[in-house]
Amino acid sequence: MEQVDLTDLVSNVMASFSTQMKQKQQKTEINLPEQSTQITGNSTMLRQLFNNLIDNAVKYTDEKGKISIDITRKNSEAFVAIQDTGIGIDDIEQTKIFDRFYRVDASRSQTKGYGLGLAICRTIVDIHHGQLTVRSKKHSGTTFIVSLPIYANPGKKSTLI
């Protein structure tokens, strides 16, 4: 575990998808807090978490769609909301998407993958004592919200607010 600037990490991951988003003519928006948000975590795992979530947003959002990321802080938590205008996820499917090897309906299964991405995301969030939730409606987009604890003193890895 190390000090991680969540704001920089998420911004860098989002930037790594710029070519794919340009090819699909997707609009992007990122809203950051006034000050950087520091957490204690494993930067490699956190990068994988946000890479998986943003990759899904890009994959399942049509051409000329929109992907937004909002990073906010409230009390002792940081929130990262990744919202897209993509195909959405049916209510019934939402209860299963974090299960290993689960793949949603045929329209989503046309993409490559083994159904592990969101299960990995959930595990990474659990390791960091956070929460991962989804809000979605079929044909109306999806929002994944990651909440992670903020630590009081960035110089001390063990001080939790």
DSSP file (Angstrom, degrees, kcal/mol; ACC not computed):
  #  RESIDUE AA STRUCTURE BP1 BP2  ACC     N-H-->O    O-->H-N    N-H-->O    O-->H-N    TCO  KAPPA ALPHA  PHI   PSI    X-CA   Y-CA   Z-CA
    1    1 A M              0   0    0      0, 0.0     2,-0.3     0, 0.0    41,-0.2   0.000 360.0 360.0 360.0 145.2    0.0    0.0    0.0
    2    2 A E  E     -A   41   0A   0     39,-2.5    39,-2.9   155,-0.0     2,-0.3  -0.934 360.0 -76.7-149.9 168.6    1.1    3.5   -0.8
    3    3 A Q  E     -A   40   0A   0     -2,-0.3     2,-0.4    37,-0.2    37,-0.2  -0.603  50.4-168.7 -72.6 131.2   -0.2    7.0   -1.1
    4    4 A V  E     -A   39   0A   0     35,-3.4    35,-2.5    -2,-0.3     2,-1.2  -0.986  23.8-139.3-127.4 129.2   -2.2    7.4   -4.3
    5    5 A D  E  >  -A   38   0A   0     -2,-0.4     4,-2.6    33,-0.2    33,-0.2  -0.767  19.7-168.3 -84.7 100.2   -3.5   10.6   -5.8
    6    6 A L  H  > S+     0   0    0     31,-2.5     4,-2.5    -2,-1.2     5,-0.3   0.849  82.3  56.9 -60.8 -37.3   -6.8    9.3   -7.0
    7    7 A T  H  > S+     0   0    0     30,-0.7     4,-2.0     1,-0.2    -1,-0.2   0.937 111.7  41.0 -61.1 -48.8   -7.5   12.4   -9.1
    8    8 A D  H  > S+     0   0    0      2,-0.2     4,-2.7     1,-0.2     5,-0.2   0.915 114.1  53.1 -65.8 -43.5   -4.3   11.9  -11.1
    9    9 A L  H  X S+     0   0    0     -4,-2.6     4,-2.2     1,-0.2    -2,-0.2   0.941 112.5  42.5 -59.6 -50.4   -4.7    8.1  -11.4
   10   10 A V  H  X S+     0   0    0     -4,-2.5     4,-2.7     1,-0.2    -1,-0.2   0.904 114.1  52.1 -65.1 -41.5   -8.3    8.3  -12.8
   11   11 A S  H  X S+     0   0    0     -4,-2.0     4,-2.3    -5,-0.3    -1,-0.2   0.908 110.8  48.2 -60.6 -42.2   -7.4   11.2  -15.1
   12   12 A N  H  X S+     0   0    0     -4,-2.7     4,-1.5     2,-0.2    -2,-0.2   0.895 111.5  48.9 -66.9 -40.4   -4.4    9.3  -16.5
   13   13 A V  H  < S+     0   0    0     -4,-2.2     4,-0.5    -5,-0.2     3,-0.3   0.937 111.5  49.9 -64.0 -44.9   -6.5    6.1  -17.0
   14   14 A M  H >< S+     0   0    0     -4,-2.7     3,-1.5     1,-0.2    -2,-0.2   0.915 108.7  53.0 -58.8 -43.2   -9.2    8.2  -18.8
   15   15 A A  H >< S+     0   0    0     -4,-2.3     3,-1.8     1,-0.3     4,-0.3   0.813  97.3  66.1 -63.3 -30.3   -6.5    9.8  -21.0
   16   16 A S  T 3< S+     0   0    0     -4,-1.5    -1,-0.3    -3,-0.3     3,-0.2   0.672 100.0  52.1 -67.6 -14.4   -5.2    6.3  -22.0
   17   17 A F  T <> S+     0   0    0     -3,-1.5     4,-2.5    -4,-0.5    -1,-0.3   0.313  76.6 106.1 -99.2   7.1   -8.6    5.7  -23.8
   18   18 A S  H <> S+     0   0    0     -3,-1.8     4,-2.4     1,-0.2     5,-0.2   0.865  77.4  51.2 -59.7 -39.2   -8.5    8.9  -25.8
   19   19 A T  H  > S+     0   0    0     -4,-0.3     4,-2.3    -3,-0.2    -1,-0.2   0.942 112.1  46.1 -63.7 -47.0   -7.7    7.2  -29.1
   20   20 A Q  H  > S+     0   0    0      1,-0.2     4,-1.6    -4,-0.2    -2,-0.2   0.903 113.6  49.3 -62.3 -40.9  -10.5    4.7  -28.8
   21   21 A M  H  <>S+     0   0    0     -4,-2.5     5,-2.8     1,-0.2     4,-0.3   0.880 109.9  51.0 -68.1 -37.3  -12.9    7.5  -27.8
   22   22 A K  H ><5S+     0   0    0     -4,-2.4     3,-1.1    -5,-0.2    -1,-0.2   0.910 107.1  54.1 -64.7 -41.1  -11.9    9.6  -30.8
   23   23 A Q  H 3<5S+     0   0    0     -4,-2.3    -1,-0.2     1,-0.3    -2,-0.2   0.867 114.8  40.1 -60.5 -36.2  -12.4    6.7  -33.1
   24   24 A K  T 3<5S-     0   0    0     -4,-1.6    40,-2.4    -5,-0.2    41,-0.3   0.385 109.6-125.4 -92.7   3.7  -16.0    6.3  -31.8
   25   25 A Q  T < 5 +     0   0    0     -3,-1.1     2,-0.3    -4,-0.3    -3,-0.2   0.851  50.5 167.4  54.4  37.9  -16.5   10.1  -31.7
   26   26 A Q      < -     0   0    0     -5,-2.8     2,-0.3    38,-0.2    40,-0.2  -0.633  32.6-131.1 -83.9 139.1  -17.4    9.8  -28.0
   27   27 A K  E     -b   66   0B   0     38,-3.0    40,-2.6    -2,-0.3     2,-0.4  -0.662  23.8-159.8 -86.0 144.6  -17.6   12.9  -25.9
   28   28 A T  E     -b   67   0B   0     -2,-0.3     2,-0.4    38,-0.2    40,-0.2  -0.946  13.2-179.0-127.9 149.4  -15.9   12.9  -22.6
   29   29 A E  E     -b   68   0B   0     38,-1.9    40,-2.5    -2,-0.4     2,-0.4  -0.986   3.2-172.6-144.7 133.9  -16.2   15.0  -19.5
   30   30 A I  E     -b   69   0B   0     -2,-0.4     2,-0.6    38,-0.2    40,-0.2  -0.987   4.4-165.8-131.5 125.2  -14.2   14.8  -16.3
   31   31 A N  E     -b   70   0B   0     38,-3.2    40,-2.7    -2,-0.4    -2,-0.0  -0.944  13.1-171.4-112.6 118.7  -15.1   16.8  -13.2
   32   32 A L        -     0   0    0     -2,-0.6    40,-0.1    38,-0.2     4,-0.1  -0.756  26.0-106.2-110.5 153.1  -12.4   16.9  -10.5
   33   33 A P        -     0   0    0      0, 0.0    -1,-0.1     0, 0.0     4,-0.1  -0.313  37.1-107.5 -69.3 162.3  -12.5   18.2   -7.0
   34   34 A E  S    S+     0   0    0      2,-0.1     2,-0.3    -2,-0.0    -2,-0.0   0.860 105.9  37.0 -61.5 -36.2  -10.7   21.5   -6.3
   35   35 A Q  S    S-     0   0    0      1,-0.1   -28,-0.0   -28,-0.0    -1,-0.0  -0.881 100.7 -95.1-117.1 152.3   -7.9   19.7   -4.4
   36   36 A S        -     0   0    0     -2,-0.3     2,-0.7     1,-0.1    -2,-0.1  -0.241  35.9-126.6 -63.3 152.9   -6.4   16.3   -5.3
   37   37 A T        -     0   0    0     -4,-0.1   -31,-2.5   113,-0.0   -30,-0.7  -0.901  23.7-162.2-108.3 114.0   -7.9   13.4   -3.5
   38   38 A Q  E     +A    5   0A   0     -2,-0.7   113,-0.8   -33,-0.2     2,-0.3  -0.799  15.2 166.2 -99.5 133.5   -5.3   11.2   -1.7
   39   39 A I  E     -A    4   0A   0    -35,-2.5   -35,-3.4    -2,-0.4     2,-0.6  -0.897  36.6-115.9-132.8 167.1   -6.0    7.7   -0.6
   40   40 A T  E     +A    3   0A   0    109,-0.4     2,-0.3    -2,-0.3   -37,-0.2  -0.933  61.9 110.0-103.3 125.7   -3.8    4.8    0.6
   41   41 A G  E    S-A    2   0A   0    -39,-2.9   -39,-2.5    -2,-0.6     2,-0.8  -0.965  73.5 -68.6-171.5-176.0   -4.0    1.9   -1.7
   42   42 A N     >  -     0   0    0     -2,-0.3     4,-2.7   -41,-0.2     5,-0.2  -0.862  38.1-158.0 -95.6 110.2   -2.3   -0.3   -4.3
   43   43 A S  H  > S+     0   0    0     -2,-0.8     4,-2.3     1,-0.2     5,-0.2   0.841  89.9  53.7 -63.0 -34.2   -1.8    1.9   -7.3
   44   44 A T  H  > S+     0   0    0      2,-0.2     4,-1.9     1,-0.2    -1,-0.2   0.932 112.4  43.8 -65.5 -44.7   -1.5   -1.1   -9.7
   45   45 A M  H  > S+     0   0    0      2,-0.2     4,-2.4     1,-0.2    -2,-0.2   0.912 113.9  50.1 -66.6 -42.3   -4.8   -2.6   -8.5
   46   46 A L  H  X S+     0   0    0     -4,-2.7     4,-2.3     1,-0.2     5,-0.2   0.880 108.9  52.3 -65.2 -37.2   -6.6    0.8   -8.5
   47   47 A R  H  X S+     0   0    0     -4,-2.3     4,-2.3    -5,-0.2    -1,-0.2   0.910 110.1  49.2 -62.8 -41.6   -5.4    1.5  -12.1
   48   48 A Q  H  X S+     0   0    0     -4,-1.9     4,-2.6     2,-0.2    -2,-0.2   0.904 108.9  53.9 -63.8 -41.6   -6.8   -2.0  -13.1
   49   49 A L  H  X S+     0   0    0     -4,-2.4     4,-2.1     1,-0.2    -2,-0.2   0.957 114.9  37.9 -55.6 -54.9  -10.1   -1.1  -11.4
   50   50 A F  H  X S+     0   0    0     -4,-2.3     4,-2.4     1,-0.2     5,-0.3   0.810 113.2  57.4 -74.0 -28.7  -10.6    2.1  -13.3
   51   51 A N  H  X S+     0   0    0     -4,-2.3     4,-2.5    -5,-0.2    -1,-0.2   0.940 109.1  46.3 -62.3 -46.3   -9.2    0.7  -16.5
   52   52 A N  H  X S+     0   0    0     -4,-2.6     4,-2.2     2,-0.2    -2,-0.2   0.926 114.9  46.1 -61.8 -45.8  -11.8   -2.0  -16.4
   53   53 A L  H  X S+     0   0    0     -4,-2.1     4,-1.9     2,-0.2    -1,-0.2   0.910 116.4  43.3 -67.8 -42.4  -14.7    0.4  -15.6
   54   54 A I  H  X S+     0   0    0     -4,-2.4     4,-2.5     2,-0.2     5,-0.2   0.886 111.1  55.7 -71.2 -37.6  -13.7    2.9  -18.3
   55   55 A D  H  X S+     0   0    0     -4,-2.5     4,-2.8    -5,-0.3    -2,-0.2   0.921 108.2  48.9 -59.0 -43.8  -13.0    0.2  -20.8
   56   56 A N  H  X S+     0   0    0     -4,-2.2     4,-2.7     2,-0.2    -1,-0.2   0.916 109.8  52.0 -61.1 -42.9  -16.6   -1.1  -20.3
   57   57 A A  H  < S+     0   0    0     -4,-1.9     4,-0.5     1,-0.2    -2,-0.2   0.922 113.1  44.1 -60.3 -44.0  -17.9    2.5  -20.7
   58   58 A V  H >< S+     0   0    0     -4,-2.5     3,-0.8     1,-0.2    -2,-0.2   0.931 115.4  48.4 -66.2 -45.7  -16.1    2.9  -24.0
   59   59 A K  H 3< S+     0   0    0     -4,-2.8    -2,-0.2     1,-0.2    -1,-0.2   0.899 116.9  39.9 -60.7 -43.7  -17.0   -0.5  -25.3
   60   60 A Y  T 3< S+     0   0    0     -4,-2.7    27,-2.0    -5,-0.2     2,-0.5   0.289  96.3  89.6 -99.5  10.5  -20.7   -0.3  -24.5
   61   61 A T  S <  S-     0   0    0     -3,-0.8    25,-0.2    -4,-0.5     3,-0.1  -0.930  75.7-127.9-106.3 129.6  -21.3    3.3  -25.5
   62   62 A D    >   -     0   0    0     -2,-0.5     3,-1.8    23,-0.3    23,-0.1  -0.068  41.9 -68.0 -66.7 169.8  -22.2    3.9  -29.1
   63   63 A E  T 3  S+     0   0    0      1,-0.3   -38,-0.2   -37,-0.1    -1,-0.2  -0.313 124.0  17.8 -56.6 143.3  -20.6    6.3  -31.5
   64   64 A K  T 3  S+     0   0    0    -40,-2.4    -1,-0.3   -43,-0.2   -38,-0.2   0.596  98.1 132.6  65.5  14.0  -21.1    9.9  -30.6
   65   65 A G    <   -     0   0    0     -3,-1.8   -38,-3.0   -41,-0.3     2,-0.4  -0.119  53.3-114.4 -79.0-173.9  -22.2    8.8  -27.0
   66   66 A K  E     -b   27   0B   0    -40,-0.2    19,-1.3    -3,-0.1     2,-0.4  -0.978  19.4-167.4-132.7 140.3  -20.9   10.4  -23.9
   67   67 A I  E     -bC  28  84B   0    -40,-2.6   -38,-1.9    -2,-0.4     2,-0.4  -0.996  13.8-173.7-125.6 126.2  -18.7    9.2  -21.0
   68   68 A S  E     -bC  29  83B   0     15,-3.1    15,-3.1    -2,-0.4     2,-0.4  -0.940   9.7-165.6-122.5 142.4  -18.5   11.3  -17.8
   69   69 A I  E     -bC  30  82B   0    -40,-2.5   -38,-3.2    -2,-0.4     2,-0.5  -0.996   5.5-173.4-126.4 128.9  -16.3   10.9  -14.7
   70   70 A D  E     -bC  31  81B   0     11,-2.2    11,-2.7    -2,-0.4     2,-0.5  -0.986   4.3-167.7-121.8 125.5  -17.0   12.8  -11.5
   71   71 A I  E     + C   0  80B   0    -40,-2.7     2,-0.3    -2,-0.5     9,-0.2  -0.964  20.2 164.7-112.4 122.2  -14.6   12.6   -8.6
   72   72 A T  E     - C   0  79B   0      7,-2.5     7,-3.1    -2,-0.5     2,-0.4  -0.882  26.6-141.5-132.8 163.8  -16.0   14.0   -5.4
   73   73 A R  E     + C   0  78B   0     -2,-0.3     2,-0.3     5,-0.2     5,-0.2  -0.981  17.1 174.8-126.0 139.6  -15.2   13.9   -1.7
   74   74 A K  E >   - C   0  77B   0      3,-2.6     3,-2.1    -2,-0.4     2,-0.1  -0.924  61.5 -50.6-146.8 121.3  -17.7   13.8    1.2
   75   75 A N  T 3  S-     0   0    0     -2,-0.3    86,-0.0     1,-0.3    -1,-0.0  -0.335 124.4 -13.9  52.7-118.4  -16.6   13.4    4.8
   76   76 A S  T 3  S+     0   0    0     -2,-0.1    74,-2.6    -3,-0.1     2,-0.4   0.093 121.6  82.9-103.4  23.4  -14.2   10.5    4.9
   77   77 A E  E <   -CD  74 149B   0     -3,-2.1    -3,-2.6    72,-0.3     2,-0.4  -0.958  59.2-149.2-130.9 147.3  -14.9    9.1    1.5
   78   78 A A  E     -CD  73 148B   0     70,-3.2    70,-2.5    -2,-0.4     2,-0.4  -0.912  18.8-157.9-106.0 139.9  -13.9    9.7   -2.1
   79   79 A F  E     -CD  72 147B   0     -7,-3.1    -7,-2.5    -2,-0.4     2,-0.5  -0.972  10.3-171.4-122.0 132.5  -16.4    8.9   -4.8
   80   80 A V  E     -CD  71 146B   0     66,-2.7    66,-2.7    -2,-0.4     2,-0.5  -0.973   8.0-169.7-122.3 114.4  -15.7    8.2   -8.5
   81   81 A A  E     -CD  70 145B   0    -11,-2.7   -11,-2.2    -2,-0.5     2,-0.6  -0.919   4.2-167.6-107.1 123.8  -18.7    8.0  -10.7
   82   82 A I  E     -CD  69 144B   0     62,-2.9    62,-2.4    -2,-0.5     2,-0.4  -0.940  15.1-178.7-112.9 110.4  -18.2    6.7  -14.2
   83   83 A Q  E     +CD  68 143B   0    -15,-3.1   -15,-3.1    -2,-0.6     2,-0.3  -0.892   5.4 178.8-116.7 138.0  -21.3    7.4  -16.3
   84   84 A D  E     -CD  67 142B   0     58,-2.7    58,-0.7    -2,-0.4   -17,-0.2  -0.894  34.5-135.3-132.0 165.7  -22.0    6.5  -19.9
   85   85 A T        +     0   0    0    -19,-1.3   -23,-0.3    -2,-0.3    56,-0.2  -0.074  67.0 126.9-105.0  30.5  -24.9    6.8  -22.4
   86   86 A G  S    S-     0   0    0     56,-0.2    55,-1.0   -25,-0.2   -25,-0.3   0.292  79.2 -64.7 -77.5-157.7  -24.4    3.3  -23.6
   87   87 A I  S    S-     0   0    0    -27,-2.0    52,-3.7    53,-0.2    53,-0.2   0.628  70.6-144.3 -72.9 -15.7  -26.7    0.3  -23.9
   88   88 A G        -     0   0    0     50,-0.3     2,-0.4    51,-0.2    50,-0.2   0.026  11.9 -92.1  76.1 172.6  -27.4   -0.1  -20.2
   89   89 A I        -     0   0    0     52,-0.4    49,-0.2    49,-0.1    47,-0.1  -0.996  34.6-116.0-131.2 128.4  -27.9   -3.2  -18.1
   90   90 A D     >  -     0   0    0     -2,-0.4     4,-1.7    47,-0.2     3,-0.2  -0.244  28.7-114.2 -59.9 148.2  -31.3   -4.8  -17.4
   91   91 A D  H  > S+     0   0    0      1,-0.2     4,-0.7     2,-0.2     3,-0.2   0.886 116.2  50.9 -52.4 -44.9  -32.4   -4.8  -13.7
   92   92 A I  H >4 S+     0   0    0      1,-0.2     3,-0.8     2,-0.2     4,-0.3   0.893 109.4  50.7 -63.5 -40.3  -32.2   -8.6  -13.5
   93   93 A E  H >> S+     0   0    0      1,-0.2     3,-2.0    -3,-0.2     4,-1.2   0.818  96.2  70.4 -66.7 -32.0  -28.7   -8.6  -14.9
   94   94 A Q  H 3< S+     0   0    0     -4,-1.7     4,-0.3     1,-0.3    -1,-0.2   0.783  92.1  58.2 -59.8 -27.9  -27.5   -6.0  -12.4
   95   95 A T  T << S+     0   0    0     -3,-0.8    -1,-0.3    -4,-0.7    -2,-0.2   0.661 115.1  36.1 -74.9 -14.2  -27.7   -8.5   -9.6
   96   96 A K  T X4 S+     0   0    0     -3,-2.0     3,-2.3    -4,-0.3    -2,-0.2   0.545  85.6  95.0-113.9 -11.5  -25.3  -10.9  -11.4
   97   97 A I  T 3< S+     0   0    0     -4,-1.2    21,-0.2     1,-0.3    22,-0.2   0.700  84.1  54.5 -65.3 -19.3  -22.7   -8.7  -13.1
   98   98 A F  T 3  S+     0   0    0     -4,-0.3    -1,-0.3    20,-0.1     2,-0.2   0.447  85.5 106.2 -91.9   0.9  -20.2   -8.9  -10.3
   99   99 A D  S X  S-     0   0    0     -3,-2.3     3,-1.6     1,-0.1    20,-0.2  -0.569  83.4-100.3 -77.6 141.3  -20.2  -12.7  -10.4
  100  100 A R  T 3  S+     0   0    0      1,-0.2    16,-0.2    -2,-0.2     3,-0.1  -0.362 102.8   7.2 -62.1 140.0  -17.2  -14.4  -11.9
  101  101 A F  T 3  S+     0   0    0     14,-1.4     2,-0.4     1,-0.2    -1,-0.2   0.496  91.4 141.4  67.9   8.5  -17.6  -15.6  -15.5
  102  102 A Y    <   -     0   0    0     -3,-1.6     2,-0.4    13,-0.9    -1,-0.2  -0.682  30.0-171.0 -83.7 130.3  -21.0  -13.9  -15.8
  103  103 A R        -     0   0    0     -2,-0.4     6,-0.1    -3,-0.1     3,-0.1  -0.972  18.1-128.6-119.5 135.2  -21.7  -12.4  -19.2
  104  104 A V        -     0   0    0     -2,-0.4     5,-0.2     1,-0.1   -15,-0.0  -0.097  53.0 -46.4 -73.1 179.1  -24.7  -10.2  -19.8
  105  105 A D    >>  -     0   0    0      3,-0.1     4,-1.6     1,-0.1     3,-1.5   0.302  68.1 -86.0 -46.2 171.8  -27.1  -10.7  -22.7
  106  106 A A  H 3> S+     0   0    0      1,-0.3     4,-0.6     2,-0.2    -1,-0.1   0.788 122.1  62.8 -56.5 -35.2  -26.1  -11.4  -26.3
  107  107 A S  H 34 S+     0   0    0      1,-0.2    -1,-0.3     2,-0.2     3,-0.2   0.820 113.0  36.8 -65.1 -28.0  -25.8   -7.7  -27.3
  108  108 A R  H X4 S+     0   0    0     -3,-1.5     3,-1.3     1,-0.2    -1,-0.2   0.739 106.6  67.7 -90.3 -25.6  -23.0   -7.3  -24.8
  109  109 A S  H 3< S+     0   0    0     -4,-1.6    -2,-0.2     1,-0.3    -1,-0.2   0.511  76.4  84.2 -75.9  -4.0  -21.5  -10.7  -25.3
  110  110 A Q  T 3< S+     0   0    0     -4,-0.6    -1,-0.3    -3,-0.2     2,-0.2   0.687  80.0  80.3 -69.9 -16.5  -20.4   -9.8  -28.9
  111  111 A T  S <  S-     0   0    0     -3,-1.3     2,-0.1     1,-0.1    -3,-0.0  -0.540  94.4 -98.1 -88.2 158.5  -17.3   -8.2  -27.3
  112  112 A K        +     0   0    0     -2,-0.2     2,-0.2     2,-0.0    -1,-0.1  -0.394  68.6  98.3 -71.9 150.9  -14.3  -10.3  -26.2
  113  113 A G        -     0   0    0     -2,-0.1   -10,-0.0     1,-0.1     0, 0.0  -0.756  63.9-119.2 149.9 168.1  -13.9  -11.3  -22.6
  114  114 A Y        -     0   0    0     -2,-0.2    -1,-0.1   -12,-0.0   -11,-0.1   0.324  56.9-102.7-116.6   4.7  -14.4  -13.9  -20.0
  115  115 A G  S    S+     0   0    0    -14,-0.1   -14,-1.4   -15,-0.1   -13,-0.9   0.808  94.0 108.2  77.7  28.7  -16.9  -12.3  -17.6
  116  116 A L     >  +     0   0    0    -16,-0.2     4,-2.7   -15,-0.2     5,-0.2   0.627  47.1  86.7-109.7 -18.5  -14.2  -11.5  -15.0
  117  117 A G  H  > S+     0   0    0      1,-0.2     4,-2.1     2,-0.2   -65,-0.1   0.895  95.4  38.5 -54.8 -51.2  -13.7   -7.7  -15.3
  118  118 A L  H  > S+     0   0    0    -21,-0.2     4,-2.4     2,-0.2    -1,-0.2   0.811 114.1  55.6 -74.3 -28.5  -16.4   -6.6  -12.9
  119  119 A A  H  > S+     0   0    0    -20,-0.2     4,-2.0     2,-0.2    -2,-0.2   0.905 109.4  47.7 -65.8 -40.5  -15.7   -9.5  -10.5
  120  120 A I  H  X S+     0   0    0     -4,-2.7     4,-2.6     2,-0.2    -2,-0.2   0.914 109.9  53.1 -63.8 -42.9  -12.1   -8.2  -10.4
  121  121 A C  H  X S+     0   0    0     -4,-2.1     4,-2.5    -5,-0.2     5,-0.2   0.934 108.6  49.2 -57.4 -47.5  -13.3   -4.7   -9.9
  122  122 A R  H  X S+     0   0    0     -4,-2.4     4,-2.5     1,-0.2    -1,-0.2   0.903 111.2  50.0 -60.6 -41.8  -15.4   -5.8   -6.9
  123  123 A T  H  X S+     0   0    0     -4,-2.0     4,-2.5     2,-0.2    -1,-0.2   0.920 110.5  49.2 -63.4 -44.3  -12.5   -7.6   -5.4
  124  124 A I  H  X S+     0   0    0     -4,-2.6     4,-1.4     1,-0.2    -2,-0.2   0.922 112.3  48.0 -62.0 -43.9  -10.1   -4.6   -5.7
  125  125 A V  H  <>S+     0   0    0     -4,-2.5     5,-2.6     1,-0.2    -1,-0.2   0.911 111.1  51.1 -64.0 -42.0  -12.7   -2.3   -4.1
  126  126 A D  H ><5S+     0   0    0     -4,-2.5     3,-1.8     1,-0.2    -2,-0.2   0.909 106.4  54.1 -61.3 -42.5  -13.2   -4.8   -1.3
  127  127 A I  H 3<5S+     0   0    0     -4,-2.5    -1,-0.2     1,-0.3    -2,-0.2   0.836 109.6  49.0 -59.8 -32.6   -9.5   -5.0   -0.7
  128  128 A H  T 3<5S-     0   0    0     -4,-1.4    -1,-0.3    -3,-0.2    -2,-0.2   0.237 117.0-114.9 -92.9  12.8   -9.5   -1.2   -0.3
  129  129 A H  T < 5S+     0   0    0     -3,-1.8    -3,-0.2     1,-0.2     2,-0.1   0.845  76.7 120.0  58.9  38.0  -12.4   -1.2    2.1
  130  130 A G      < -     0   0    0     -5,-2.6     2,-0.3    18,-0.1    18,-0.2  -0.346  58.7-113.7-114.0-164.2  -14.7    0.6   -0.4
  131  131 A Q  E     -E  147   0B   0     16,-2.0    16,-2.7    -2,-0.1     2,-0.4  -0.983  12.6-159.0-137.1 148.1  -17.9   -0.1   -2.2
  132  132 A L  E     +E  146   0B   0     -2,-0.3     2,-0.3    14,-0.2    14,-0.2  -0.988  20.0 171.7-128.9 121.0  -18.8   -0.5   -5.8
  133  133 A T  E     -E  145   0B   0     12,-2.4    12,-2.5    -2,-0.4     2,-0.4  -0.865  17.4-148.3-127.1 161.9  -22.4    0.1   -7.0
  134  134 A V  E     -E  144   0B   0     -2,-0.3     2,-0.4    10,-0.2    10,-0.2  -0.986   8.8-173.6-132.0 140.3  -24.2    0.2  -10.3
  135  135 A R  E     +E  143   0B   0      8,-2.6     8,-2.9    -2,-0.4     2,-0.3  -0.996  27.6 147.6-128.5 126.9  -27.2    2.2  -11.5
  136  136 A S  E     -E  142   0B   0     -2,-0.4     2,-0.4     6,-0.2     6,-0.2  -0.996  31.6-160.6-157.4 156.4  -28.4    1.4  -15.0
  137  137 A K    >   -     0   0    0      4,-1.7     3,-2.6    -2,-0.3     4,-0.3  -0.989  43.0 -96.5-140.6 132.9  -31.4    1.2  -17.2
  138  138 A K  T 3  S+     0   0    0     -2,-0.4   -50,-0.3     1,-0.3   -51,-0.1  -0.211 109.0   2.7 -50.5 130.4  -31.6   -0.8  -20.4
  139  139 A H  T 3  S+     0   0    0    -52,-3.7    -1,-0.3     1,-0.1   -51,-0.2   0.557 119.4  82.1  67.4  11.9  -31.0    1.5  -23.4
  140  140 A S  S <  S-     0   0    0     -3,-2.6   -53,-0.2     1,-0.3    -2,-0.2   0.237  95.9-102.7-130.2  14.0  -30.3    4.5  -21.1
  141  141 A G        -     0   0    0    -55,-1.0    -4,-1.7    -4,-0.3   -52,-0.4  -0.171  29.7-100.3  92.9 174.0  -26.7    4.1  -19.9
  142  142 A T  E     -DE  84 136B   0    -58,-0.7   -58,-2.7    -6,-0.2     2,-0.4  -0.980  16.2-159.7-140.1 146.1  -24.9    3.0  -16.8
  143  143 A T  E     -DE  83 135B   0     -8,-2.9    -8,-2.6    -2,-0.3     2,-0.5  -0.988   5.3-166.1-128.3 123.0  -23.2    4.6  -13.9
  144  144 A F  E     -DE  82 134B   0    -62,-2.4   -62,-2.9    -2,-0.4     2,-0.5  -0.917   9.4-161.1-102.7 133.7  -20.7    2.7  -11.7
  145  145 A I  E     -DE  81 133B   0    -12,-2.5   -12,-2.4    -2,-0.5     2,-0.5  -0.969   5.1-168.8-120.8 122.1  -19.9    4.4   -8.4
  146  146 A V  E     -DE  80 132B   0    -66,-2.7   -66,-2.7    -2,-0.5     2,-0.5  -0.928   3.1-168.8-106.8 127.2  -16.7    3.6   -6.5
  147  147 A S  E     +DE  79 131B   0    -16,-2.7   -16,-2.0    -2,-0.5   -68,-0.2  -0.972   9.0 176.1-116.7 135.1  -16.4    4.8   -3.0
  148  148 A L  E     -D   78   0B   0    -70,-2.5   -70,-3.2    -2,-0.5   -18,-0.1  -0.980  34.0-102.4-135.0 144.9  -13.0    4.6   -1.2
  149  149 A P  E     -D   77   0B   0      0, 0.0     2,-0.4     0, 0.0  -109,-0.4  -0.423  29.7-138.8 -69.5 141.3  -11.9    5.8    2.3
  150  150 A I        -     0   0    0    -74,-2.6    11,-1.1  -111,-0.1     2,-0.4  -0.807  16.2-133.5 -95.8 139.7   -9.9    9.0    2.4
  151  151 A Y  B     -F  160   0C   0   -113,-0.8     9,-0.2    -2,-0.4  -113,-0.1  -0.774   5.9-137.0 -98.7 142.2   -7.0    9.0    4.9
  152  152 A A  S    S+     0   0    0      7,-1.1    -1,-0.1    -2,-0.4     8,-0.1   0.887  91.6  34.0 -66.4 -44.4   -6.4   11.9    7.2
  153  153 A N    >   -     0   0    0      6,-0.5     3,-2.3     3,-0.3     6,-0.3  -0.916  66.1-158.6-119.5 105.3   -2.7   12.3    6.9
  154  154 A P  T 3  S+     0   0    0      0, 0.0    -1,-0.1     0, 0.0  -151,-0.1   0.736  93.8  59.3 -55.9 -21.6   -1.2   11.4    3.5
  155  155 A G  T 3  S+     0   0    0      1,-0.1     2,-0.6    -3,-0.1  -152,-0.1   0.675 100.5  60.5 -80.6 -16.9    2.1   10.9    5.2
  156  156 A K    X   -     0   0    0     -3,-2.3     3,-0.8     1,-0.1    -3,-0.3  -0.948  65.9-162.6-116.5 119.1    0.8    8.2    7.4
  157  157 A K  T 3  S+     0   0    0     -2,-0.6    -1,-0.1     1,-0.2  -117,-0.1   0.672  85.6  51.2 -73.7 -16.9   -0.6    5.1    5.8
  158  158 A S  T 3  S+     0   0    0     -5,-0.1     2,-0.9     2,-0.0    -1,-0.2   0.429  78.5 103.3-105.0   2.7   -2.5    3.8    8.8
  159  159 A T    <   -     0   0    0     -3,-0.8    -7,-1.1    -6,-0.3    -6,-0.5  -0.753  49.2-174.1 -92.8 105.3   -4.5    6.9    9.9
  160  160 A L  B      F  151   0C   0     -2,-0.9    -9,-0.2    -9,-0.2    -2,-0.0  -0.809 360.0 360.0 -98.7 137.0   -8.1    6.5    8.8
  161  161 A I              0   0    0    -11,-1.1    -1,-0.1    -2,-0.4   -10,-0.1   0.500 360.0 360.0 -68.1 360.0  -10.6    9.4    9.3
